[in-house]
């Protein structure tokens, strides 16, 4: 997928998914810890995805 398509899919997905997840988390009284864990997961995912090359392998990994 091209980079702009990835950005658009992520933006649209987060625009609808993040508010729904936030409302559900507060409805079940797990709001603040759940939102913190969600942002931590997204941050780690973005960091790992950024370190991956075009071939899908993590940079520095032996082949």
MOPAC internal coordinates of N, CA, C and O (Angstrom, degrees):
PM7 1SCF
backbone

  N    0.0000 0     0.00 0     0.00 0    0    0    0
  C    1.4471 1     0.00 0     0.00 0    1    0    0
  C    1.5268 1   108.60 1     0.00 0    2    1    0
  O    1.2310 1   120.77 1   -37.07 1    3    2    1
  N    1.2784 1   116.14 1   142.93 1    3    2    1
  C    1.4626 1   119.03 1   178.06 1    5    3    2
  C    1.5215 1   110.22 1   -72.27 1    6    5    3
  O    1.2310 1   120.79 1   -22.18 1    7    6    5
  N    1.3103 1   116.09 1   157.82 1    7    6    5
  C    1.4596 1   120.78 1  -175.14 1    9    7    6
  C    1.5248 1   112.16 1   -61.30 1   10    9    7
  O    1.2310 1   120.12 1   138.21 1   11   10    9
  N    1.3265 1   117.38 1   -41.79 1   11   10    9
  C    1.4629 1   119.49 1  -178.29 1   13   11   10
  C    1.5225 1   110.89 1   -65.39 1   14   13   11
  O    1.2310 1   120.34 1   144.44 1   15   14   13
  N    1.3274 1   116.95 1   -35.56 1   15   14   13
  C    1.4625 1   120.29 1   177.57 1   17   15   14
  C    1.5190 1   110.33 1   -66.45 1   18   17   15
  O    1.2310 1   120.20 1   139.53 1   19   18   17
  N    1.3315 1   117.22 1   -40.47 1   19   18   17
  C    1.4593 1   120.71 1   177.94 1   21   19   18
  C    1.5204 1   110.80 1   -62.41 1   22   21   19
  O    1.2310 1   120.63 1   138.70 1   23   22   21
  N    1.3103 1   116.41 1   -41.30 1   23   22   21
  C    1.4632 1   120.36 1  -179.79 1   25   23   22
  C    1.5228 1   110.39 1   -65.83 1   26   25   23
  O    1.2310 1   120.16 1   136.12 1   27   26   25
  N    1.3217 1   117.29 1   -43.88 1   27   26   25
  C    1.4689 1   120.43 1   179.94 1   29   27   26
  C    1.5194 1   111.84 1   -64.69 1   30   29   27
  O    1.2310 1   120.10 1   136.64 1   31   30   29
  N    1.3266 1   117.42 1   -43.36 1   31   30   29
  C    1.4677 1   120.78 1   178.88 1   33   31   30
  C    1.5211 1   110.11 1   -62.91 1   34   33   31
  O    1.2310 1   120.23 1   136.54 1   35   34   33
  N    1.3272 1   117.16 1   -43.46 1   35   34   33
  C    1.4647 1   120.52 1   179.25 1   37   35   34
  C    1.5237 1   111.31 1   -64.62 1   38   37   35
  O    1.2310 1   120.12 1   137.53 1   39   38   37
  N    1.3231 1   117.38 1   -42.47 1   39   38   37
  C    1.4628 1   120.66 1  -178.59 1   41   39   38
  C    1.5248 1   111.75 1   -65.36 1   42   41   39
  O    1.2310 1   120.43 1   134.57 1   43   42   41
  N    1.3151 1   116.79 1   -45.43 1   43   42   41
  C    1.4681 1   120.25 1   179.62 1   45   43   42
  C    1.5239 1   110.24 1   -66.90 1   46   45   43
  O    1.2310 1   120.67 1   138.50 1   47   46   45
  N    1.3298 1   116.33 1   -41.50 1   47   46   45
  C    1.4649 1   119.96 1   178.58 1   49   47   46
  C    1.5153 1   111.87 1   -61.05 1   50   49   47
  O    1.2310 1   120.34 1   134.57 1   51   50   49
  N    1.3341 1   116.95 1   -45.43 1   51   50   49
  C    1.4591 1   120.19 1   179.58 1   53   51   50
  C    1.5223 1   111.94 1   -69.13 1   54   53   51
  O    1.2310 1   120.03 1   147.73 1   55   54   53
  N    1.3223 1   117.54 1   -32.27 1   55   54   53
  C    1.4603 1   120.36 1  -179.69 1   57   55   54
  C    1.5267 1   111.62 1   -63.38 1   58   57   55
  O    1.2310 1   120.11 1   148.03 1   59   58   57
  N    1.3226 1   117.39 1   -31.97 1   59   58   57
  C    1.4640 1   120.54 1   179.56 1   61   59   58
  C    1.5230 1   112.31 1   -99.05 1   62   61   59
  O    1.2310 1   120.26 1   141.48 1   63   62   61
  N    1.3218 1   117.10 1   -38.52 1   63   62   61
  C    1.4627 1   120.73 1  -172.95 1   65   63   62
  C    1.5231 1   112.47 1   -77.07 1   66   65   63
  O    1.2310 1   119.85 1   136.20 1   67   66   65
  N    1.3255 1   117.90 1   -43.80 1   67   66   65
  C    1.4573 1   120.59 1  -175.93 1   69   67   66
  C    1.5304 1   113.28 1   -61.80 1   70   69   67
  O    1.2310 1   118.56 1   135.05 1   71   70   69
  N    1.3330 1   120.34 1   -44.95 1   71   70   69
  C    1.4711 1   118.39 1   176.14 1   73   71   70
  C    1.5298 1   113.21 1   -63.28 1   74   73   71
  O    1.2310 1   120.03 1   142.06 1   75   74   73
  N    1.3270 1   117.54 1   -37.94 1   75   74   73
  C    1.4654 1   119.74 1   178.65 1   77   75   74
  C    1.5188 1   111.44 1   -64.87 1   78   77   75
  O    1.2310 1   120.42 1   137.00 1   79   78   77
  N    1.3267 1   116.81 1   -43.00 1   79   78   77
  C    1.4665 1   120.93 1   179.10 1   81   79   78
  C    1.5237 1   110.52 1   -65.62 1   82   81   79
  O    1.2310 1   120.23 1   141.19 1   83   82   81
  N    1.3207 1   117.16 1   -38.81 1   83   82   81
  C    1.4622 1   120.92 1   179.33 1   85   83   82
  C    1.5242 1   111.09 1   -64.41 1   86   85   83
  O    1.2310 1   120.01 1   134.27 1   87   86   85
  N    1.3054 1   117.58 1   -45.73 1   87   86   85
  C    1.4685 1   121.14 1   178.75 1   89   87   86
  C    1.5233 1   110.32 1   -63.19 1   90   89   87
  O    1.2310 1   120.13 1   137.34 1   91   90   89
  N    1.3209 1   117.36 1   -42.66 1   91   90   89
  C    1.4698 1   120.68 1   178.77 1   93   91   90
  C    1.5220 1   111.13 1   -63.57 1   94   93   91
  O    1.2310 1   119.95 1   139.72 1   95   94   93
  N    1.3283 1   117.70 1   -40.28 1   95   94   93
  C    1.4668 1   120.92 1  -179.58 1   97   95   94
  C    1.5240 1   111.05 1   -63.53 1   98   97   95
  O    1.2310 1   119.98 1   135.71 1   99   98   97
  N    1.3189 1   117.65 1   -44.29 1   99   98   97
  C    1.4570 1   119.73 1   179.34 1  101   99   98
  C    1.5252 1   111.53 1   -71.92 1  102  101   99
  O    1.2310 1   119.76 1   151.29 1  103  102  101
  N    1.3088 1   118.07 1   -28.71 1  103  102  101
  C    1.4611 1   121.25 1   176.70 1  105  103  102
  C    1.5287 1   110.80 1   -64.33 1  106  105  103
  O    1.2310 1   120.42 1   143.19 1  107  106  105
  N    1.3376 1   116.81 1   -36.81 1  107  106  105
  C    1.4655 1   121.48 1  -179.81 1  109  107  106
  C    1.5252 1   112.28 1   -93.81 1  110  109  107
  O    1.2310 1   120.04 1  -165.69 1  111  110  109
  N    1.3429 1   117.52 1    14.31 1  111  110  109
  C    1.4643 1   124.08 1   175.97 1  113  111  110
  C    1.5261 1   113.77 1    58.34 1  114  113  111
  O    1.2310 1   119.99 1  -143.86 1  115  114  113
  N    1.3169 1   117.62 1    36.14 1  115  114  113
  C    1.4640 1   121.98 1   174.57 1  117  115  114
  C    1.5272 1   109.27 1  -126.48 1  118  117  115
  O    1.2310 1   120.49 1  -150.99 1  119  118  117
  N    1.3126 1   116.67 1    29.01 1  119  118  117
  C    1.4564 1   122.38 1  -169.56 1  121  119  118
  C    1.5111 1   116.86 1   -55.89 1  122  121  119
  O    1.2310 1   119.75 1   111.84 1  123  122  121
  N    1.3343 1   118.09 1   -68.16 1  123  122  121
  C    1.4613 1   121.36 1  -170.56 1  125  123  122
  C    1.5310 1   112.17 1   -64.16 1  126  125  123
  O    1.2310 1   118.38 1   130.77 1  127  126  125
  N    1.3373 1   120.68 1   -49.23 1  127  126  125
  C    1.4754 1   118.66 1   178.57 1  129  127  126
  C    1.5289 1   112.65 1   -62.31 1  130  129  127
  O    1.2310 1   120.12 1   142.95 1  131  130  129
  N    1.3167 1   117.38 1   -37.05 1  131  130  129
  C    1.4633 1   120.53 1  -179.70 1  133  131  130
  C    1.5198 1   111.04 1   -66.64 1  134  133  131
  O    1.2310 1   120.20 1   136.66 1  135  134  133
  N    1.3160 1   117.23 1   -43.34 1  135  134  133
  C    1.4601 1   120.83 1   179.76 1  137  135  134
  C    1.5273 1   109.81 1   -65.33 1  138  137  135
  O    1.2310 1   120.03 1   140.01 1  139  138  137
  N    1.3329 1   117.56 1   -39.99 1  139  138  137
  C    1.4641 1   120.57 1   176.43 1  141  139  138
  C    1.5163 1   111.84 1   -61.54 1  142  141  139
  O    1.2310 1   120.50 1   135.65 1  143  142  141
  N    1.3311 1   116.66 1   -44.35 1  143  142  141
  C    1.4658 1   120.77 1   178.29 1  145  143  142
  C    1.5253 1   111.14 1   -65.32 1  146  145  143
  O    1.2310 1   120.19 1   142.66 1  147  146  145
  N    1.3161 1   117.24 1   -37.34 1  147  146  145
  C    1.4609 1   121.20 1   178.76 1  149  147  146
  C    1.5287 1   111.03 1   -62.96 1  150  149  147
  O    1.2310 1   120.47 1   133.73 1  151  150  149
  N    1.3280 1   116.71 1   -46.27 1  151  150  149
  C    1.4614 1   119.46 1   179.12 1  153  151  150
  C    1.5262 1   111.55 1   -66.80 1  154  153  151
  O    1.2310 1   119.82 1   144.01 1  155  154  153
  N    1.3308 1   117.95 1   -35.99 1  155  154  153
  C    1.4588 1   120.73 1   176.28 1  157  155  154
  C    1.5215 1   110.61 1   -63.50 1  158  157  155
  O    1.2310 1   120.42 1   136.06 1  159  158  157
  N    1.3336 1   116.79 1   -43.94 1  159  158  157
  C    1.4627 1   121.05 1   178.48 1  161  159  158
  C    1.5246 1   111.19 1   -61.66 1  162  161  159
  O    1.2310 1   120.29 1   134.80 1  163  162  161
  N    1.3213 1   117.06 1   -45.20 1  163  162  161
  C    1.4651 1   120.54 1  -179.78 1  165  163  162
  C    1.5290 1   110.38 1   -63.78 1  166  165  163
  O    1.2310 1   120.08 1   139.16 1  167  166  165
  N    1.3266 1   117.44 1   -40.84 1  167  166  165
  C    1.4657 1   120.65 1   179.28 1  169  167  166
  C    1.5176 1   111.77 1   -62.70 1  170  169  167
  O    1.2310 1   120.25 1   134.63 1  171  170  169
  N    1.3292 1   117.13 1   -45.37 1  171  170  169
  C    1.4682 1   120.74 1   178.96 1  173  171  170
  C    1.5237 1   110.16 1   -65.72 1  174  173  171
  O    1.2310 1   120.16 1   139.51 1  175  174  173
  N    1.3283 1   117.29 1   -40.49 1  175  174  173
  C    1.4638 1   120.75 1   179.01 1  177  175  174
  C    1.5247 1   111.00 1   -61.36 1  178  177  175
  O    1.2310 1   120.35 1   134.98 1  179  178  177
  N    1.3275 1   116.94 1   -45.02 1  179  178  177
  C    1.4621 1   120.67 1   179.82 1  181  179  178
  C    1.5251 1   110.39 1   -64.77 1  182  181  179
  O    1.2310 1   119.94 1   139.25 1  183  182  181
  N    1.3319 1   117.71 1   -40.75 1  183  182  181
  C    1.4582 1   121.06 1   178.87 1  185  183  182
  C    1.5222 1   111.23 1   -62.15 1  186  185  183
  O    1.2310 1   120.06 1   133.19 1  187  186  185
  N    1.3323 1   117.49 1   -46.81 1  187  186  185
  C    1.4627 1   121.09 1   179.83 1  189  187  186
  C    1.5234 1   110.27 1   -66.38 1  190  189  187
  O    1.2310 1   120.01 1   136.74 1  191  190  189
  N    1.3286 1   117.58 1   -43.26 1  191  190  189
  C    1.4589 1   120.99 1  -179.76 1  193  191  190
  C    1.5218 1   111.00 1   -63.30 1  194  193  191
  O    1.2310 1   120.25 1   143.38 1  195  194  193
  N    1.3374 1   117.14 1   -36.62 1  195  194  193
  C    1.4559 1   121.20 1   179.41 1  197  195  194
  C    1.5255 1   111.25 1   -67.34 1  198  197  195
  O    1.2310 1   119.80 1   147.17 1  199  198  197
  N    1.3131 1   117.98 1   -32.83 1  199  198  197
  C    1.4645 1   121.71 1  -179.12 1  201  199  198
  C    1.5238 1   112.53 1   -80.06 1  202  201  199
  O    1.2310 1   119.96 1   169.28 1  203  202  201
  N    1.3109 1   117.69 1   -10.72 1  203  202  201
  C    1.4606 1   120.37 1   178.61 1  205  203  202
  C    1.5222 1   109.43 1   -79.10 1  206  205  203
  O    1.2310 1   120.98 1   -37.89 1  207  206  205
  N    1.3152 1   115.72 1   142.11 1  207  206  205
  C    1.4588 1   119.88 1   179.10 1  209  207  206
  C    1.5153 1   110.64 1   -87.30 1  210  209  207
  O    1.2310 1   120.83 1     7.48 1  211  210  209
  N    1.3056 1   116.02 1  -172.52 1  211  210  209
  C    1.4623 1   121.72 1   179.19 1  213  211  210
  C    1.5225 1   112.10 1   -64.60 1  214  213  211
  O    1.2310 1   120.40 1   151.30 1  215  214  213
  N    1.3459 1   116.83 1   -28.70 1  215  214  213
  C    1.4626 1   120.04 1  -178.03 1  217  215  214
  C    1.5229 1   112.76 1   -83.04 1  218  217  215
  O    1.2310 1   120.05 1   176.40 1  219  218  217
  N    1.3134 1   117.51 1    -3.60 1  219  218  217
  C    1.4582 1   120.84 1   177.83 1  221  219  218
  C    1.5089 1   113.85 1    88.93 1  222  221  219
  O    1.2310 1   119.64 1   179.02 1  223  222  221
  N    1.3244 1   118.30 1    -0.98 1  223  222  221
  C    1.4572 1   121.60 1   179.48 1  225  223  222
  C    1.5253 1   109.34 1   -93.30 1  226  225  223
  O    1.2310 1   121.10 1   -32.51 1  227  226  225
  N    1.3128 1   115.49 1   147.49 1  227  226  225
  C    1.4540 1   120.19 1   177.42 1  229  227  226
  C    1.5217 1   108.16 1   -71.45 1  230  229  227
  O    1.2310 1   120.53 1   -45.08 1  231  230  229
  N    1.3345 1   116.60 1   134.92 1  231  230  229
  C    1.4665 1   120.35 1  -179.75 1  233  231  230
  C    1.5204 1   110.37 1   -59.73 1  234  233  231
  O    1.2310 1   120.51 1   -44.13 1  235  234  233
  N    1.3162 1   116.63 1   135.87 1  235  234  233
  C    1.4547 1   121.79 1   178.55 1  237  235  234
  C    1.5100 1   113.74 1    90.24 1  238  237  235
  O    1.2310 1   119.68 1   172.85 1  239  238  237
  N    1.3059 1   118.21 1    -7.15 1  239  238  237
  C    1.4642 1   120.95 1   179.64 1  241  239  238
  C    1.5219 1   109.33 1   -78.56 1  242  241  239
  O    1.2310 1   121.23 1   -37.67 1  243  242  241
  N    1.3323 1   115.26 1   142.33 1  243  242  241
  C    1.4614 1   119.25 1   178.43 1  245  243  242
  C    1.5135 1   110.18 1   -75.62 1  246  245  243
  O    1.2310 1   121.36 1   -30.42 1  247  246  245
  N    1.3247 1   115.01 1   149.58 1  247  246  245
  C    1.4605 1   118.94 1  -177.96 1  249  247  246
  C    1.4918 1   111.18 1   -97.04 1  250  249  247
  O    1.2310 1   120.10 1   180.00 1  251  250  249

